[in-house]
Amino acid sequence: MLWWILAAIAVVGLIAFAKGPNPVWGTATTGLIIGIPLAIFWPGASWWIVGRAAIVGALIGLVFELPHLLRKRRA
């Protein structure tokens, strides 16, 4: 259940930052690049680990984007 909530937050973040290069898409892509080899070479791992890596990557990108958003609001 927790992963579905995190996935929903990640998808909303990816949609919100769909224009131009930004940390959200960059870290989600990095998560995919890390998750695919893990799923292939880690014995017993399922492909769900790729999704989890992308979710964590997108959430990290949202955290990196938050200070920028907060500065925009104050100005």
C-alpha positions, 0 to 999 in steps of 0.5 A: 500500500505504501508503495502505491501512495509513493508511486502516486506522489511520484507520478504527480511530480513527474506530470507537474515537472513535465516541461524541460529538464529538471531534477525530478525527471533526471533522478527518475531516469537515474533510478531506472538506469540503476534499477534495470541492472539490479533486476537483471543481475540480482538473483530472485529480484522481480521487475518491480524493483525497477519501478521502485527505483524510479519511484525513489528517484522521482521522489528524490528529484522532488526533494531537490526541487522543493527549495527552488519552489519555496524561493519562487513563492517568497519572491 
